[in-house]
Amino acid sequence: MKSKIAVQTMIFSEVVEKEGYEPMFRFLKEIGVNELELSKTPVNKTVMPDIRRLCKELDMHVCCMNVNMEPQGPGDKALNLKDNLEEMAGYANELNCRYLRVGSMPSWAYGKEEAHYRLAELVNSCGKRLAPYGIQFYYHNHEFEFQKYNGKYGLEILMENTDPQYVGFELDVHWIWRAGQNPVDWIRRLQGRADLVHLKDYRIVMPKEGVDGTETSPKEVRKSVIQFAEIGTGNLDMKGIIETCVETGVRYMPIEQDTSYDLSPFDSIHISVDNIKKMGFEDYF
């Protein structure tokens, strides 16, 4: 299968909440996007009819959906794999979506070596339970998976203690770079277990309070200089990263923009899509 570039919907969460899925779907189709990764936008029995309709009407496809592994706290109403696995797998199959992913490490695992082994068991269990439905389960990294425990990265603990048959890794190139690692090296290292790679650029911008001198503490200013960037506007070699994804057989490359800062989400994604096309990857949409 030819690698495809997608868009992750997190940046449109407020649009979807206020206006539903239609404006987002139609905009993305208009700029040439055909694949979506649904995240931070609801998937349930109420919205599924609209999602199915728009996919069919616009000839678009949901390549991956976010899901929590377990409830996120008292009163959490979001679907999760502990309590709603059959329902979530059913929605995925209705959309011919072969991937479900968890977007972040649970807070109980932060900075704890032993908790990484417990997390690996949980992730592996989710993948094993989804396998009979023809769905692959993926774990999305941030920078904190690169904390070392006795010389080993947390991500390596998860890799070594999960079954490749059931668990893959959605590598996020921005967070890998923020952790001081080379995204290309990790894409190559996880070839065969990284069908999904998030495209997200990385830029350094001095915040306004540093520029105009209203913030006098250099330590505080430095906390804010790193930003998520539209593809092609930051410091990462995004062309080389995409070429590596294609070379190693990555199936889907969702563009993820956590926040668009002063831009609208529509303008932000449009910039990323246009820049990727200018890099020579128009045929991968």
C-alpha positions in Angstrom: 0.0 0.0 0.0 1.3 3.5 -0.9 1.9 5.8 2.1 -0.7 8.4 2.6 -0.7 11.8 4.3 -3.7 12.5 6.6 -4.8 15.2 9.0 -5.4 14.7 12.7 -8.6 16.4 13.8 -7.5 17.6 17.3 -7.0 21.2 16.1 -10.6 21.3 14.9 -12.1 20.2 18.3 -13.8 23.5 19.0 -15.1 23.8 15.4 -16.6 20.3 15.7 -18.1 21.1 19.1 -19.9 24.2 17.8 -20.7 23.3 14.2 -20.4 19.5 13.9 -18.2 17.5 11.6 -19.4 18.9 8.3 -17.3 22.2 8.0 -14.1 20.3 8.8 -14.7 17.5 6.4 -15.7 19.8 3.5 -12.7 22.1 4.1 -10.2 19.2 4.2 -11.7 17.7 1.0 -11.5 21.0 -0.7 -7.7 21.3 0.0 -7.1 17.8 -1.2 -7.1 15.8 2.1 -8.7 12.4 1.9 -7.6 10.6 5.1 -8.4 11.6 8.7 -7.3 10.6 12.1 -10.1 11.3 14.6 -8.8 12.7 17.9 -10.2 15.1 20.5 -13.4 15.0 18.5 -16.2 12.7 19.7 -17.0 9.3 18.2 -20.2 7.8 19.5 -23.7 6.7 18.4 -24.9 10.3 18.2 -22.2 11.5 15.7 -21.5 8.3 13.8 -24.3 8.8 11.2 -22.8 12.1 10.2 -19.3 10.7 10.1 -20.4 7.8 7.9 -22.4 10.1 5.6 -19.6 12.5 5.1 -17.0 9.8 4.4 -19.3 8.2 1.8 -20.4 11.5 0.2 -16.9 13.0 0.0 -15.1 9.8 -0.6 -13.0 10.3 2.5 -11.6 7.7 4.9 -10.9 7.6 8.7 -7.5 5.8 9.0 -7.2 5.9 12.8 -9.3 6.9 15.8 -8.2 7.9 19.3 -9.5 6.0 22.3 -8.7 5.9 26.0 -7.6 2.6 27.5 -9.5 3.1 30.7 -11.7 5.8 32.3 -9.8 9.1 32.9 -11.4 9.8 36.3 -14.7 9.9 38.0 -17.5 11.0 35.7 -15.5 10.5 32.5 -18.1 9.8 29.8 -15.6 9.2 26.9 -15.6 5.7 25.4 -12.7 3.5 26.6 -11.4 0.1 25.9 -11.9 -1.2 29.4 -15.7 -0.7 29.3 -16.6 -0.1 25.6 -14.2 -2.1 23.5 -16.9 -3.8 21.4 -18.7 -0.6 20.7 -15.5 1.2 19.7 -14.3 -1.7 17.5 -17.7 -1.7 15.9 -17.4 2.0 14.9 -13.9 1.4 13.6 -15.2 -1.5 11.4 -18.1 0.6 10.1 -15.6 3.1 8.8 -13.1 0.5 7.6 -10.6 2.0 10.1 -7.9 -0.5 10.9 -6.1 1.5 13.7 -7.1 2.6 17.2 -4.6 4.6 19.2 -4.0 5.9 22.7 -2.8 9.5 22.7 -0.8 9.7 25.8 0.8 7.8 28.7 -1.6 7.7 31.8 -0.4 10.0 34.6 0.2 7.1 36.9 3.1 6.0 34.8 5.0 9.4 34.7 8.6 9.0 35.9 8.1 5.5 37.4 10.1 2.7 36.0 8.0 -0.1 37.4 4.8 1.6 36.1 6.2 1.3 32.6 6.0 -2.5 32.9 2.4 -2.2 34.1 1.7 0.1 31.2 3.2 -2.3 28.7 0.8 -5.0 30.1 -2.2 -2.8 29.7 -1.3 -1.7 26.2 -0.6 -5.3 25.2 -3.9 -6.4 26.6 -5.8 -3.7 24.6 -4.1 -4.8 21.4 -4.8 -8.5 22.1 -8.5 -7.8 22.7 -8.8 -5.7 19.5 -7.0 -8.2 17.3 -10.1 -10.5 16.7 -11.9 -7.4 15.2 -9.1 -6.9 12.7 -7.9 -3.8 14.4 -4.3 -2.8 15.4 -3.6 -0.9 18.6 -1.1 1.9 18.6 0.7 3.9 21.3 1.5 7.6 20.7 4.6 9.0 22.3 5.5 12.3 23.8 8.9 13.4 25.2 8.5 11.8 28.6 8.9 8.2 27.1 12.5 9.2 26.6 13.3 9.5 30.3 16.0 6.9 31.1 15.6 4.1 33.7 18.9 2.3 34.4 20.2 3.3 31.0 17.0 2.4 29.1 14.4 4.7 27.6 10.9 4.3 28.8 9.9 3.8 25.2 12.3 0.9 25.0 10.6 -0.7 28.0 7.3 -0.5 26.2 8.8 -1.8 22.9 10.4 -4.8 24.6 7.5 -5.7 26.7 4.7 -5.6 24.1 4.0 -8.1 21.4 4.5 -6.6 17.8 1.6 -8.7 16.8 -0.7 -6.6 18.9 1.0 -3.3 19.6 2.5 -0.6 17.3 3.9 2.8 18.0 2.6 6.1 16.5 5.8 8.1 16.4 5.5 11.9 16.8 8.4 13.6 15.2 8.1 16.8 17.1 8.1 15.1 20.6 11.0 12.9 19.5 13.0 15.9 18.6 12.0 17.7 21.7 13.4 14.7 23.6 16.8 15.2 22.0 16.4 12.3 19.6 16.5 12.1 15.8 13.0 11.2 14.4 14.5 9.5 11.3 16.5 7.1 13.5 13.4 6.1 15.4 11.3 5.7 12.2 13.9 3.3 10.9 14.4 1.5 14.2 10.6 0.8 14.5 10.1 -0.1 10.9 7.3 -2.7 10.8 5.8 -1.4 14.1 5.3 2.2 13.0 2.5 2.2 10.4 1.5 5.7 11.8 3.8 8.7 12.1 2.7 12.1 13.2 4.0 15.0 11.1 4.5 18.0 13.3 7.2 20.7 12.9 9.2 22.4 15.7 10.1 26.1 15.9 11.7 28.5 18.3 9.9 31.8 18.8 10.7 34.3 21.5 7.4 35.1 23.3 6.1 38.6 23.3 7.0 39.1 27.0 10.6 38.3 26.2 10.8 40.6 23.2 9.2 43.6 24.8 11.0 43.1 28.2 7.9 42.6 30.3 9.2 39.3 31.5 12.5 39.7 33.2 13.2 36.2 34.2 15.2 34.4 31.5 14.3 31.0 33.0 10.5 31.7 32.6 11.0 33.0 29.0 12.9 29.9 28.0 9.9 27.7 29.0 7.9 29.3 26.3 10.2 29.5 23.3 9.3 26.1 21.8 6.2 26.0 19.6 4.4 23.5 17.5 4.8 24.6 13.9 3.0 24.2 10.6 4.9 21.8 8.4 7.7 23.6 6.5 7.8 26.6 8.8 9.9 25.2 11.6 13.4 23.6 12.1 12.8 20.0 11.3 13.8 18.4 8.0 10.2 17.5 7.2 11.0 16.5 3.6 13.6 14.0 4.8 11.3 12.7 7.5 8.5 12.1 4.9 10.9 10.5 2.5 12.0 8.1 5.4 8.4 7.3 6.1 7.8 6.4 2.5 11.0 4.3 2.3 10.2 2.4 5.5 6.6 1.6 4.6 4.7 3.9 7.0 1.1 3.6 6.0 -0.4 6.9 7.3 1.3 10.2 8.2 -1.3 12.4 9.9 -0.5 16.1 10.2 -0.9 17.1 13.8 -1.0 20.7 15.0 -1.7 20.8 18.8 -2.5 24.5 18.7 -2.6 27.1 15.9 -1.7 30.1 18.2 -2.8 33.3 16.3 -4.0 31.4 13.2 -7.3 29.7 12.7 -7.2 25.9 12.5 -8.2 26.1 8.9 -5.3 28.4 8.0 -2.8 26.4 10.0 -3.7 23.1 8.3 -3.9 24.8 4.9 -0.3 26.0 5.3 1.0 22.5 6.3 -0.8 20.9 3.4 0.4 23.4 0.8 4.0 23.2 2.0 4.0 19.4 1.9 2.7 19.5 -1.7 5.5 22.0 -2.5 8.0 19.5 -1.2 6.9 17.1 -3.9 4.4 14.9 -2.0 1.1 16.0 -3.6 0.4 12.4 -4.8 0.5 11.1 -1.2 -2.8 12.9 -0.2 
